[in-house]
Amino acid sequence: MAPAPSWFTDGREHVWRPYCQHRTAPDPFRVAATRGCRLVLDDGSELVDGLASWWTAAHGYNHPHIRACVQRQLEALPHVAFGGLAHEAGYTLCTRLASLFPGPLSRVFLVESGSVAVEVALKIALQSAYQRGEDRGDVIAFSGAYHGDTFATMSLCDPVEGMHRAFSRRPALPVHHLAIPSDDGSDGFDDAFAALAARAAACVVEPLVQAASGMRFHGVKALARIRDACTRHGVTLIFDEIATGFFRTGQRFATDALRDACGVTPDVVVVGKALSGGTLPLAAVIATDALFEDFSSTEASWALQHGPTYMANPLACAAAHGSLDLFDAADFAATTAALSADLRAALSPLSSHPWVRDVRVKGAVAVVELDAGRAPPSRAFADRGAFVRPLRFSSCDVVYLMPPLVIDRADLAVLTEAIHGALADAAR
Ligand SMILES: *Cc1c(COP(=O)(O)O)cnc(C)c1O
């Protein structure tokens, strides 16, 4: 890297970085620009981005269509509050999102981050139960879960392997963690669920892929069993599709995969990340009419009591329209299927590496799970032209790729060859 400029050396004394042990962490890579699937560093070198900025930049960076949508909005109306005021970008986005989901999922609440969206989904479930006169204050979540960093969402995260251990002794919400059910029904899930269900308002799951807490996969049958248990016991089922949404696992949503396989759907879906294509912060909660009706009353206090200042920010809504236009304009299910096949072909030979415990691919999520402590640092991948950030847990390390969905074969090869090279060198 070039000698550090003063904006960096001065700022380093003031910036508090995310998930970062400042005493031991190396300096971050200094990005001067983005282009397609690449980060351009301040010395002019380029890294192919294996993570698409926490899985947001599905269409690559600086997409001209998304940029034009945001620019047009910036001229006309950068922001007004959503309280007492309406704007076209926000209203049309809600209509559009509702049209992407099966019929009953038709009410959309827009917020500025995924964690806040999960909080709103929880509030909808808890407050609606209260207003139906039900005594339900608990939440059921799953081991291996990650749902965000705010207090309520931290209490949903895996209490052992999750990153929020310091807070798990006094969780903000009474949450019970179950194992994701098996496909065949031999695991006692139904009894365990039944024992908790009478007091539970909501059950929250990352469908098909549990992402940030270890990139673990399950099948649509597990989701069908969760749906069935929630239906039998009157528990609101929330799908957190912030990571899985927008073709990351193959279909547009895991919700579609469940509906196609079993004809059932969740009661609430949360989306974020790729929604606005990696440009501006936006997330959305999509709930059923039935839940919306639980808030209908002549009593003002029965309203959903939530309204972030930058809710439905028009610039972010315009970016989302741009991103959704692009998702509509091509066959992304086919794009993801092809990407999936390439990832599998390139990475499966790694299963014979002595430190590799598992190589798995679902949609455009590729995972190389290693013995704990064995993942090379980001620098080792960057030396080979790739930006990769391994996840580290007490039980294993996880090197994963969730690149822009539009990545071409040459850039994808840079990523997969960087993983091969870094692991070969590390074991030498
Ligand atoms: C990233 C993520 C979140 C949190 O979203 P933020 O926008 O970072 O608050 C919640 N749930 C899942 C499944 C995620 O991947």
PDBQT file of the ligand as one rigid body, heavy atoms in Angstrom, charges set to zero:
ROOT
HETATM    1  C1  LIG A 501     -27.013  -7.846   8.242  1.00  0.00    +0.000 C 
HETATM    2  C2  LIG A 501     -28.141  -8.554   8.895  1.00  0.00    +0.000 A 
HETATM    3  C3  LIG A 501     -28.939  -7.908   9.860  1.00  0.00    +0.000 A 
HETATM    4  C4  LIG A 501     -28.648  -6.507  10.354  1.00  0.00    +0.000 C 
HETATM    5  O1  LIG A 501     -28.803  -5.558   9.360  1.00  0.00    +0.000 OA
HETATM    6  P1  LIG A 501     -28.115  -4.105   9.566  1.00  0.00    +0.000 P 
HETATM    7  O2  LIG A 501     -28.561  -3.346   8.368  1.00  0.00    +0.000 OA
HETATM    8  O3  LIG A 501     -26.646  -4.358   9.612  1.00  0.00    +0.000 OA
HETATM    9  O4  LIG A 501     -28.632  -3.562  10.840  1.00  0.00    +0.000 OA
HETATM   10  C5  LIG A 501     -30.002  -8.608  10.395  1.00  0.00    +0.000 A 
HETATM   11  N1  LIG A 501     -30.288  -9.859   9.995  1.00  0.00    +0.000 NA
HETATM   12  C6  LIG A 501     -29.550 -10.507   9.072  1.00  0.00    +0.000 A 
HETATM   13  C7  LIG A 501     -29.933 -11.884   8.657  1.00  0.00    +0.000 C 
HETATM   14  C8  LIG A 501     -28.447  -9.883   8.493  1.00  0.00    +0.000 A 
HETATM   15  O5  LIG A 501     -27.694 -10.542   7.604  1.00  0.00    +0.000 OA
ENDROOT
TORSDOF 0
